[in-house]
Amino acid sequence: MTFGPRTIAGGLVAIGLLLGRQVDPPQVAPLRYGDAVVLAVDFHVHSFPGDGSLAPWDLAAEARRRGLDAIALTNHNHRLQWIVMQALALHPDGALLIRGEELTSVGYHMAVAGTERNVDWRQAAAEAVARIHDEGGIAIAAHPAGKGTTGFDDRAIDLVDGVEVAHPLIYFFEDGRRDLARFYARAKARRPAIAAIGSTDFHNFAPVGFCRTFVFARERSVPAILDAVRRGATVACDASGITYGPDHLSAVVADACRAAAGAPAIAGTWTDSAGMWLVWFGLLALVLLGPRETIA
């Protein structure tokens, strides 16, 4: 039996994925508040293949290293990363992965979590939120600043589940913090219990969990996380350790937010690094080698 270049490349991918699954996630005692477990979640993460630089299995491990319990994968108007994961029958260890998309339309962006199918972006924001709810998901106003707020009329704000108030743009643009705070205040005036959301909007640079959301969930599961957002049982946390949300919940996670802001990522192992590089070299080789040709 002979092994061609494509077989060897595929073997590298398989070995890399296996190595990346060898390390158990670090065990950290969860913070509790009454009957709720407090989970750290990033609801706005882009992945490869698509709009981000890391594949879902790498993001699950990276989120674990950053002290996150779950992340939502939210590529712009598509779910190619989920198609790849289903084709490879992958179930990554590490943080929980929540299916979603970033609904990208004229005048508004929404981080969508918990849906199985894409929602058409060619519709008004309120109609899009209604459709997201029909699909069993939640809709979060994504980085609502500048022209990105023009599509959010009062009807949309009355339906949306949460608002990103902690987002990297508060550090990168002079008016970022002001615009997000203004939109959050507008939403709270209409819906006092609307969920405060902290997200990274990770593509390539700012680390996953740079801004994050503390979710007061009934258990560590995707349905419980979505339910907590619907109930407004969340606190947003920015990279300076500042919290946004209900005062009584913010007091519970204030120390955890400050600690997350200053804590380095949990160190990885050689198997994590080796697995990642083997997967990338294998995938690169498969791309360069091109599709297999069949000669009749």
Buried (B, 14 or more C-beta within 10 A) or exposed (E): EEEEEBEEBBEBBBBBBEBBBEBEBEEEEEBEBEEBBBBBBBBBBBBBBBBBEBBBBBBBBBBBBBBBBBBBBBBBBBBEBBEBBEEEEBEBBBBBBBBBBBBBBEBBBBBBBBBEEEBEBEBBBBBBBBBBBEBEBBBBBBBBBEEBBEBBBEBBBEBBBBBBBBBBBBBEBEEBBEBBBBBBEBBBEEBEEBBBBBBBBBBEEBBBBBBBBBBBBBEBBBEBBBBBBBBBBBBBBBBEBBBBBBEEBBEBBBEBBBEBBEEEBEEBEEBBEBBBEBBBBBBEBBEEEEEEEEEE
